[in-house]
C-alpha cells in the first residue's frame, strides 16, 4: 500500500499546482488532484509558496485547518469513488450528492473518513469499511 510521508504528500500537491501554473501536462492522478485544488481557491496561495509552507504546522486547537490534510482527504474520496472501494462508496456518494450537493457531500464523507481513520489509529486496528459505509448511510438519511 502506498504510504507517503507528510512531506511527500505536500510535495505532490505543490508540484501539481506548479505544473498547472506552468501549463505542463499532468498524470491522471495529478489531474484528479488539480480538480480538487481548483475547488479550494483559499489554498492556492499556500500551494504557491513551497518554501514557506512545506514545514508549516496548522494547529486544530487554534481553529486552523491543515490545507494539505483537507485536500488529501478530498483526493482519497475521489480515488475511492473512481474504483468503488470500499464497494458501495460510489452509490453512497451519489446518494449524499443528491441530497446535499457535490461539495457538501464530499465534506460529509470526509467527516466519516476522518472518524474511521482516527478510530483505527486509536484502537490499533485496520480501517473498518462497514463502519465507514454505515456512517455514510446515516449522513445520507439525515
PyMOL commands that set and color helices and strands:
alter all, ss='L'
color gray80, all
select helices_A, chain A and resi 6-22+28-38+41-47+50-53+60-62+67-83+89-100+102-123+129-141
alter helices_A, ss='H'
color red, helices_A
deselect
rebuild
show_as cartoon
